[in-house]
Amino acid sequence: MAQKWYQKASVQGAFVTGVFGLIAAVIIFFATRPSTDEASIQQEVQKEQAADLVDTPIDKDYLNPDAKLNPEAESKRVFLREKSPAELFAALEDLPPLQAETVIEKSYLGRWVRWSGKFYDASTTPFNSISVAIEWERYRRTISVEFDEVWRAEIEQLRKGDSVRFEAKIQMLFRSTVYLTDANFVKN
């Protein structure tokens, strides 16, 4: 008889422990879950951040591969005041990294440049375009400028060290590297 009582108490103890465990799990779940107010605040912040990006004016003509042939689209291009990569990088140099990232996104990406430099090298890309390396300092610093295939004849005539003047859109920009696309040559 004593053995049955012990087994019964053991089963009841396991049941009580299980119930308390379940109650504790429910309490923890609701305690760590963000309240409706916190969740709605987070959603509002995300909406505001997305609206900031949408409201940032960026030249949309880069989506049109024939933009360089369309004078109307060309007049809508927003050009930077920086006249060289050196000026561009100098403007970013003293900014803290995260602030520079914000400035790059809002002020530079999608904008156009009109720069010159010395032809260094060229290669075809898998995207039916030609990537041209342009030297912009005496120390052989280069930028990558992507031209459409229609510029092949002009690019094939270039030799290392030839001066070139071009317009292109900033596709990617880091603190010391710039990648330009939708480029075309400009007469001096």
Phi and psi in degrees as GROMACS dihedral restraints (atoms count N, CA, C in turn):
[ dihedral_restraints ]
;  ai    aj    ak    al  type     phi  dphi    fc
    3     4     5     6     1   -63.7    20    10
    4     5     6     7     1   -34.0    20    10
    6     7     8     9     1   -67.6    20    10
    7     8     9    10     1   -40.2    20    10
    9    10    11    12     1   -65.2    20    10
   10    11    12    13     1   -40.2    20    10
   12    13    14    15     1   -61.7    20    10
   13    14    15    16     1   -40.5    20    10
   15    16    17    18     1   -64.5    20    10
   16    17    18    19     1   -43.2    20    10
   18    19    20    21     1   -64.9    20    10
   19    20    21    22     1   -40.4    20    10
   21    22    23    24     1   -64.2    20    10
   22    23    24    25     1   -42.7    20    10
   24    25    26    27     1   -65.0    20    10
   25    26    27    28     1   -37.6    20    10
   27    28    29    30     1   -65.5    20    10
   28    29    30    31     1   -41.7    20    10
   30    31    32    33     1   -66.8    20    10
   31    32    33    34     1   -42.3    20    10
   33    34    35    36     1   -64.4    20    10
   34    35    36    37     1   -38.8    20    10
   36    37    38    39     1   -63.9    20    10
   37    38    39    40     1   -41.8    20    10
   39    40    41    42     1   -64.9    20    10
   40    41    42    43     1   -39.6    20    10
   42    43    44    45     1   -63.7    20    10
   43    44    45    46     1   -47.2    20    10
   45    46    47    48     1   -62.3    20    10
   46    47    48    49     1   -42.2    20    10
   48    49    50    51     1   -62.0    20    10
   49    50    51    52     1   -42.3    20    10
   51    52    53    54     1   -63.1    20    10
   52    53    54    55     1   -42.0    20    10
   54    55    56    57     1   -64.5    20    10
   55    56    57    58     1   -46.2    20    10
   57    58    59    60     1   -63.5    20    10
   58    59    60    61     1   -36.6    20    10
   60    61    62    63     1   -63.3    20    10
   61    62    63    64     1   -42.2    20    10
   63    64    65    66     1   -65.2    20    10
   64    65    66    67     1   -42.9    20    10
   66    67    68    69     1   -62.4    20    10
   67    68    69    70     1   -42.8    20    10
   69    70    71    72     1   -62.8    20    10
   70    71    72    73     1   -41.6    20    10
   72    73    74    75     1   -62.2    20    10
   73    74    75    76     1   -41.6    20    10
   75    76    77    78     1   -64.7    20    10
   76    77    78    79     1   -42.8    20    10
   78    79    80    81     1   -62.8    20    10
   79    80    81    82     1   -46.4    20    10
   81    82    83    84     1   -61.4    20    10
   82    83    84    85     1   -43.3    20    10
   84    85    86    87     1   -57.3    20    10
   85    86    87    88     1   -49.7    20    10
   87    88    89    90     1   -74.4    20    10
   88    89    90    91     1   -27.3    20    10
   90    91    92    93     1   -72.9    20    10
   91    92    93    94     1   -34.4    20    10
   93    94    95    96     1   -91.9    20    10
   94    95    96    97     1   -13.3    20    10
   96    97    98    99     1   -75.2    20    10
   97    98    99   100     1   134.5    20    10
   99   100   101   102     1   -63.6    20    10
  100   101   102   103     1   142.0    20    10
  102   103   104   105     1   -69.0    20    10
  103   104   105   106     1   166.6    20    10
  105   106   107   108     1   -59.6    20    10
  106   107   108   109     1   -37.5    20    10
  108   109   110   111     1   -64.1    20    10
  109   110   111   112     1   -45.6    20    10
  111   112   113   114     1   -61.6    20    10
  112   113   114   115     1   -44.8    20    10
  114   115   116   117     1   -62.6    20    10
  115   116   117   118     1   -42.8    20    10
  117   118   119   120     1   -68.5    20    10
  118   119   120   121     1   -35.0    20    10
  120   121   122   123     1   -64.1    20    10
  121   122   123   124     1   -44.8    20    10
  123   124   125   126     1   -60.6    20    10
  124   125   126   127     1   -41.2    20    10
  126   127   128   129     1   -64.6    20    10
  127   128   129   130     1   -40.9    20    10
  129   130   131   132     1   -63.9    20    10
  130   131   132   133     1   -42.3    20    10
  132   133   134   135     1   -61.8    20    10
  133   134   135   136     1   -43.9    20    10
  135   136   137   138     1   -63.4    20    10
  136   137   138   139     1   -40.0    20    10
  138   139   140   141     1   -63.2    20    10
  139   140   141   142     1   -42.6    20    10
  141   142   143   144     1   -63.9    20    10
  142   143   144   145     1   -42.3    20    10
  144   145   146   147     1   -62.9    20    10
  145   146   147   148     1   -42.6    20    10
  147   148   149   150     1   -65.2    20    10
  148   149   150   151     1   -39.6    20    10
  150   151   152   153     1   -64.4    20    10
  151   152   153   154     1   -38.0    20    10
  153   154   155   156     1   -59.0    20    10
  154   155   156   157     1   -42.9    20    10
  156   157   158   159     1   -68.1    20    10
  157   158   159   160     1   -39.7    20    10
  159   160   161   162     1   -68.1    20    10
  160   161   162   163     1   -37.4    20    10
  162   163   164   165     1   -75.6    20    10
  163   164   165   166     1   -11.6    20    10
  165   166   167   168     1   -70.6    20    10
  166   167   168   169     1   121.3    20    10
  168   169   170   171     1   -73.1    20    10
  169   170   171   172     1   121.6    20    10
  171   172   173   174     1  -132.1    20    10
  172   173   174   175     1   139.1    20    10
  174   175   176   177     1   -64.2    20    10
  175   176   177   178     1   113.9    20    10
  177   178   179   180     1   -86.4    20    10
  178   179   180   181     1    -5.2    20    10
  180   181   182   183     1   -67.3    20    10
  181   182   183   184     1   -14.5    20    10
  183   184   185   186     1   -65.5    20    10
  184   185   186   187     1   -16.1    20    10
  186   187   188   189     1   -74.9    20    10
  187   188   189   190     1   -16.4    20    10
  189   190   191   192     1   -96.3    20    10
  190   191   192   193     1   111.9    20    10
  192   193   194   195     1   -64.9    20    10
  193   194   195   196     1   -19.0    20    10
  195   196   197   198     1   -97.1    20    10
  196   197   198   199     1    15.6    20    10
  198   199   200   201     1   -58.0    20    10
  199   200   201   202     1   -36.0    20    10
  201   202   203   204     1   -70.0    20    10
  202   203   204   205     1   -17.2    20    10
  204   205   206   207     1   -93.1    20    10
  205   206   207   208     1    -7.0    20    10
  207   208   209   210     1  -107.5    20    10
  208   209   210   211     1   106.1    20    10
  210   211   212   213     1   -60.6    20    10
  211   212   213   214     1   -32.5    20    10
  213   214   215   216     1   -63.7    20    10
  214   215   216   217     1   -44.4    20    10
  216   217   218   219     1   -66.1    20    10
  217   218   219   220     1   -37.5    20    10
  219   220   221   222     1   -64.7    20    10
  220   221   222   223     1   -34.8    20    10
  222   223   224   225     1   -70.3    20    10
  223   224   225   226     1   -18.5    20    10
  225   226   227   228     1   -86.5    20    10
  226   227   228   229     1    -7.8    20    10
  228   229   230   231     1   -65.5    20    10
  229   230   231   232     1   137.6    20    10
  231   232   233   234     1  -103.5    20    10
  232   233   234   235     1   114.3    20    10
  234   235   236   237     1   -96.0    20    10
  235   236   237   238     1   146.2    20    10
  237   238   239   240     1   -75.5    20    10
  238   239   240   241     1   155.1    20    10
  240   241   242   243     1   -81.5    20    10
  241   242   243   244     1   -20.5    20    10
  243   244   245   246     1   -65.9    20    10
  244   245   246   247     1   125.6    20    10
  246   247   248   249     1   -92.1    20    10
  247   248   249   250     1     1.2    20    10
  249   250   251   252     1  -161.5    20    10
  250   251   252   253     1   163.5    20    10
  252   253   254   255     1   -59.2    20    10
  253   254   255   256     1   -35.4    20    10
  255   256   257   258     1   -60.1    20    10
  256   257   258   259     1   -43.6    20    10
  258   259   260   261     1   -65.2    20    10
  259   260   261   262     1   -39.4    20    10
  261   262   263   264     1   -62.9    20    10
  262   263   264   265     1   -48.7    20    10
  264   265   266   267     1   -68.3    20    10
  265   266   267   268     1   -32.2    20    10
  267   268   269   270     1   -64.8    20    10
  268   269   270   271     1   -35.7    20    10
  270   271   272   273     1   -66.1    20    10
  271   272   273   274     1   -27.3    20    10
  273   274   275   276     1   -95.7    20    10
  274   275   276   277     1   -16.4    20    10
  276   277   278   279     1   -56.3    20    10
  277   278   279   280     1   -44.0    20    10
  279   280   281   282     1   -89.9    20    10
  280   281   282   283     1    -0.7    20    10
  282   283   284   285     1   -81.4    20    10
  283   284   285   286     1   144.2    20    10
  285   286   287   288     1   -61.4    20    10
  286   287   288   289     1   149.8    20    10
  288   289   290   291     1   -51.8    20    10
  289   290   291   292     1   -47.1    20    10
  291   292   293   294     1   -71.4    20    10
  292   293   294   295     1   -33.6    20    10
  294   295   296   297     1   -68.5    20    10
  295   296   297   298     1   -39.3    20    10
  297   298   299   300     1   -60.9    20    10
  298   299   300   301     1   -40.5    20    10
  300   301   302   303     1   -59.6    20    10
  301   302   303   304     1   -43.8    20    10
  303   304   305   306     1   -65.7    20    10
  304   305   306   307     1   -44.2    20    10
  306   307   308   309     1   -62.1    20    10
  307   308   309   310     1   -42.5    20    10
  309   310   311   312     1   -59.6    20    10
  310   311   312   313     1   -48.2    20    10
  312   313   314   315     1   -63.0    20    10
  313   314   315   316     1   -42.3    20    10
  315   316   317   318     1   -87.2    20    10
  316   317   318   319     1   -27.4    20    10
  318   319   320   321     1  -112.6    20    10
  319   320   321   322     1   -17.9    20    10
  321   322   323   324     1  -120.7    20    10
  322   323   324   325     1   -43.2    20    10
  324   325   326   327     1   -61.8    20    10
  325   326   327   328     1   133.1    20    10
  327   328   329   330     1    85.6    20    10
  328   329   330   331     1    -7.4    20    10
  330   331   332   333     1   -86.5    20    10
  331   332   333   334     1   166.8    20    10
  333   334   335   336     1  -109.6    20    10
  334   335   336   337     1   152.4    20    10
  336   337   338   339     1  -125.5    20    10
  337   338   339   340     1   153.8    20    10
  339   340   341   342     1  -127.4    20    10
  340   341   342   343     1    98.2    20    10
  342   343   344   345     1  -125.0    20    10
  343   344   345   346     1   171.3    20    10
  345   346   347   348     1  -136.3    20    10
  346   347   348   349     1   163.1    20    10
  348   349   350   351     1  -175.7    20    10
  349   350   351   352     1  -166.9    20    10
  351   352   353   354     1  -110.2    20    10
  352   353   354   355     1   133.1    20    10
  354   355   356   357     1   -62.7    20    10
  355   356   357   358     1   133.5    20    10
  357   358   359   360     1  -117.2    20    10
  358   359   360   361     1   -47.5    20    10
  360   361   362   363     1  -164.4    20    10
  361   362   363   364     1   165.1    20    10
  363   364   365   366     1  -147.8    20    10
  364   365   366   367     1   150.4    20    10
  366   367   368   369     1  -154.0    20    10
  367   368   369   370     1   153.8    20    10
  369   370   371   372     1   -81.8    20    10
  370   371   372   373     1   154.7    20    10
  372   373   374   375     1  -114.3    20    10
  373   374   375   376     1   163.9    20    10
  375   376   377   378     1   -70.7    20    10
  376   377   378   379     1    -3.4    20    10
  378   379   380   381     1  -102.1    20    10
  379   380   381   382     1    24.0    20    10
  381   382   383   384     1    60.2    20    10
  382   383   384   385     1    42.1    20    10
  384   385   386   387     1  -141.0    20    10
  385   386   387   388     1   175.7    20    10
  387   388   389   390     1  -123.0    20    10
  388   389   390   391     1   124.2    20    10
  390   391   392   393     1   -93.0    20    10
  391   392   393   394     1   124.7    20    10
  393   394   395   396     1  -115.9    20    10
  394   395   396   397     1   130.2    20    10
  396   397   398   399     1   -91.5    20    10
  397   398   399   400     1   124.3    20    10
  399   400   401   402     1  -113.0    20    10
  400   401   402   403     1   124.9    20    10
  402   403   404   405     1   -82.8    20    10
  403   404   405   406     1   131.6    20    10
  405   406   407   408     1  -124.5    20    10
  406   407   408   409     1     0.5    20    10
  408   409   410   411     1  -140.5    20    10
  409   410   411   412     1   161.4    20    10
  411   412   413   414     1   -61.5    20    10
  412   413   414   415     1   -19.1    20    10
  414   415   416   417     1   -94.0    20    10
  415   416   417   418     1    23.8    20    10
  417   418   419   420     1    61.9    20    10
  418   419   420   421     1    32.1    20    10
  420   421   422   423     1   -78.7    20    10
  421   422   423   424     1   133.4    20    10
  423   424   425   426     1  -123.2    20    10
  424   425   426   427     1   157.1    20    10
  426   427   428   429     1  -120.1    20    10
  427   428   429   430     1   153.5    20    10
  429   430   431   432     1   -99.0    20    10
  430   431   432   433     1   123.8    20    10
  432   433   434   435     1  -122.7    20    10
  433   434   435   436     1   122.3    20    10
  435   436   437   438     1  -100.4    20    10
  436   437   438   439     1   121.1    20    10
  438   439   440   441     1  -107.0    20    10
  439   440   441   442     1   148.3    20    10
  441   442   443   444     1   -70.1    20    10
  442   443   444   445     1   157.8    20    10
  444   445   446   447     1   -56.6    20    10
  445   446   447   448     1   -24.8    20    10
  447   448   449   450     1   -63.7    20    10
  448   449   450   451     1   -15.2    20    10
  450   451   452   453     1   -93.9    20    10
  451   452   453   454     1     6.1    20    10
  453   454   455   456     1   -54.2    20    10
  454   455   456   457     1   -48.0    20    10
  456   457   458   459     1   -58.5    20    10
  457   458   459   460     1   -43.1    20    10
  459   460   461   462     1   -66.8    20    10
  460   461   462   463     1   -41.0    20    10
  462   463   464   465     1   -67.7    20    10
  463   464   465   466     1   -37.8    20    10
  465   466   467   468     1   -63.9    20    10
  466   467   468   469     1   -23.6    20    10
  468   469   470   471     1   -80.0    20    10
  469   470   471   472     1   -16.5    20    10
  471   472   473   474     1   -76.3    20    10
  472   473   474   475     1   145.7    20    10
  474   475   476   477     1  -123.5    20    10
  475   476   477   478     1   154.3    20    10
  477   478   479   480     1   -52.6    20    10
  478   479   480   481     1   127.1    20    10
  480   481   482   483     1    97.4    20    10
  481   482   483   484     1   -11.0    20    10
  483   484   485   486     1   -65.3    20    10
  484   485   486   487     1   139.2    20    10
  486   487   488   489     1   -77.4    20    10
  487   488   489   490     1   136.9    20    10
  489   490   491   492     1  -133.9    20    10
  490   491   492   493     1   149.0    20    10
  492   493   494   495     1  -126.3    20    10
  493   494   495   496     1   134.0    20    10
  495   496   497   498     1  -148.2    20    10
  496   497   498   499     1   163.0    20    10
  498   499   500   501     1  -118.9    20    10
  499   500   501   502     1   141.6    20    10
  501   502   503   504     1  -159.5    20    10
  502   503   504   505     1   161.6    20    10
  504   505   506   507     1  -100.0    20    10
  505   506   507   508     1   138.3    20    10
  507   508   509   510     1   -76.1    20    10
  508   509   510   511     1   115.6    20    10
  510   511   512   513     1   -94.9    20    10
  511   512   513   514     1   -45.3    20    10
  513   514   515   516     1  -137.4    20    10
  514   515   516   517     1   144.7    20    10
  516   517   518   519     1  -147.8    20    10
  517   518   519   520     1   128.1    20    10
  519   520   521   522     1  -122.4    20    10
  520   521   522   523     1  -179.2    20    10
  522   523   524   525     1   -63.5    20    10
  523   524   525   526     1   -20.5    20    10
  525   526   527   528     1  -140.2    20    10
  526   527   528   529     1    11.2    20    10
  528   529   530   531     1  -138.5    20    10
  529   530   531   532     1   137.9    20    10
  531   532   533   534     1  -132.0    20    10
  532   533   534   535     1   138.5    20    10
  534   535   536   537     1  -121.1    20    10
  535   536   537   538     1   120.0    20    10
  537   538   539   540     1  -109.9    20    10
  538   539   540   541     1   143.6    20    10
  540   541   542   543     1  -129.9    20    10
  541   542   543   544     1   176.8    20    10
  543   544   545   546     1    53.7    20    10
  544   545   546   547     1    38.4    20    10
  546   547   548   549     1   -79.0    20    10
  547   548   549   550     1   153.4    20    10
  549   550   551   552     1  -146.9    20    10
  550   551   552   553     1   153.0    20    10
  552   553   554   555     1   -79.8    20    10
  553   554   555   556     1   148.1    20    10
  555   556   557   558     1  -122.2    20    10
  556   557   558   559     1   137.7    20    10
  558   559   560   561     1   -72.7    20    10
  559   560   561   562     1   143.7    20    10
